[in-house]
Amino acid sequence: MAYYNFKKICVVPTSKDFTDIVLSKTQRKTPTVIHRHYKISRIRSFYMRKVKFTQSNFSEKLSMILTEFPKLEDIHPFYADLMNVLYDKDHYKLALGQINTARHLIDSVSKDYVRLLKFGDSLYRCKQLKRAALGRMATIMKRQNQSLQYLEQVRQHLSRLPTIDPNTRTLLITGFPNVGKSSFINKITRADVEVQPYAFTTKSLYVGHTDYKYLRWQVVDTPGILDHPLEDRNTIEMQAITALAHLRSAVLYFLDPSEQCGHTLEQQKSLFDSIRPLFNNKPLVVVANKMDVVKRSELTPEKEEIMKAIETEMASEILTMSTVTEEGVMDVKSKACELLLQHRVEHKYKSKKVDGILNRLNVAIPEKRDNKNRPAFIPAAALQKQKEKMERELEDGEEEMETSVPKRKTEREIELEMGDDYIIDLQKNYDLPDDQKYDVIPETWQGHNIADFIDPDIMEKLEALEKEEEARERAGFYESEESEEDEAYAEIKDLAGKIRHKKALLKADQYIDQTRKPTLGRVTVAKKRERSVGRLKAEFEELGVTDLEVDNPETHFNRAKSVSRARPAKRQKVNDDPHRSQSVVPRSQSGLKHQKEDGKKLDEIKKKREKKTFARFAKAGESDRRVLTKTPKHLFAGKRGMGKTDRR
């Protein structure tokens, strides 16, 4: 039996869209350039290819529709009957039959015109035959417009149907409208079915899922059923009847003894009797809802008789509950689940599969061979070792008994002995009389801190501590040593701080620029200058030579290199044409009122514009949306001979 996922059926286009899709694909996927001076065999094959390609596209898409829509004979009887109720089986089959007929007609049209194209004697004749073939195919599809629209509506409705597994554990809720079916499914599952105080709020099947004994259960909420003949029931009621007839489930029939649903208890009993054949071979639970309004004990004798009659028929008690106070809701769910589990086990036990499984099962029950005693064998060496070990332990235990106090049980050992009755008690081990162990210890007493009286020798210890401190002070233990830091150290510290700051700035720049340049410009420390004017002066003064012209820049030891070789560099002329007269106004300034100022302003504007353009291109990233090719070749070039080009 095939199972269908109705949500995966492809969209069914209208006849106009269908034709447009196929003809557009033919235009795109087949050659479009042909000339009359070509060989006639080439012209024929060109147009034959067009006709065959169009036919194969139509056939492929129509076949997809026929295969994706479920066949009523293949699917589960529940879905087959549900589709009959919702969409009318005859209309559905007729629509699919017409689509199948259209596919065969298109195939025959293609075959006929390909045969005619074989005898086309000119480009014009072949073109007209191709045009006629495509036109007839389009006309056939145009006639199927109603069938295609109907199938699209069916597809949309099918995709909205709840996914119901007909073979899994199912609880089916039924009864008159407005008796509390939807409220019950909302309480026991995560479904969110609309609940309103009027009849037929639920117009279709709803599914929720719940867990019981680590198993997943589906709960189906059906629309309300009225008590009249089957022929008079409408589409909404027939969905509930279909579910009752075909789903293997536990049925929960809901009653409303308060009669707030608008129907008397006698009418509810009559409906129960009329649909009772649908409950055959299914576990049945009758539930009296709205017990918060009227309790079972408050019912009138007539109503009580009806309830007892139902209990007699089903040979079990009517369960009571209230979805408002949630009293009895979980009891109803548990009872229904247990009944269904038991029913499914019994059903499997009656099936033929059980015999095959039981034949393969073998339960081993070991039995005694005889009454002979066979003790475990322990080697003599092992027994000797055990004996020696026990003797050593006894000797050690006797010594401990003589020298040590008896061992106290740990709290963990006591906890394991007492089990759940254990309560931790740390005060029982206090070194106090038994009548004082559990006294409340105050923090202060007669204005003194209790903690000061815990240690009896505290004053002696305090005096000893004070003497020790005095001795330390006399020995100079707490005298602070002089700082070894001098001025040079402070300067080095300041310089190190500046270096760290500079390094941090360079690191930040490195992160911003995304570069890997070194944080410091050099690896080694710069070599100190060995020769300097100050050092020269100091050396000469030591030797007795004074009056050196240190401040005169013209002296030989102040010059870095020979002055004779240094010539003043000429300023290079920038952007000046040597062939152009200097009196002529530059082109960038011609036509301006104030040439100097306005010229500068124009130069600034030009630079700004250049910067802007550069920034726009430089800052373009991967996420910037831009069309790299303004004129895509596949749209604006190539074959533009015959046919329409408005789609390009």
Secondary structure by P-SEA (a helix, b strand, c coil): ccccccccccccccaaaaaaaaaaaaaacccccccccccaaaaaaaaaaaaaaaaaaaaaaaaaaaaaccccccccaaaaaaaaacccaaaaaaaaaaaaaaaaaaaaaaaaaaaaaaacccaaaaaaaaaaaaaaaaaaaaaaaaaaaaaaaaaaaaaaccccccccbbbbbbccccccaaaaaaaacccccccccccccccbbbbbbbbcccbbbbbbbbccccccccccccaaaaaaaaaaaccbbbbbbbbbccccccccaaaaaaaaaaaccccccbbbbbbbccccccccccccaaaaaaaaaaaaaacbbbbbbbcccccaaaaaaaaaaaaaaaaaaaaaaacaaaaaaaaabbbbbbbbcccccccccccaaaaaaaaaaaaaaaaaaaaaaaccccccccaaaaaaaacccbbbbcccccccccccccccccccccccccccccccaaaaaaaaaaaaaaaaaaacccccccccccaaaaaaaaaaaaaaaaaaaaaaaaaaacccccccccccccccccccaaaaaaaaaaaccccccccccccccccccccccccccccccccccccccccccccccccccaaaaaaaaaaaaaaaaaaaaaaaaaaccccccccccccccccccccccccccccc
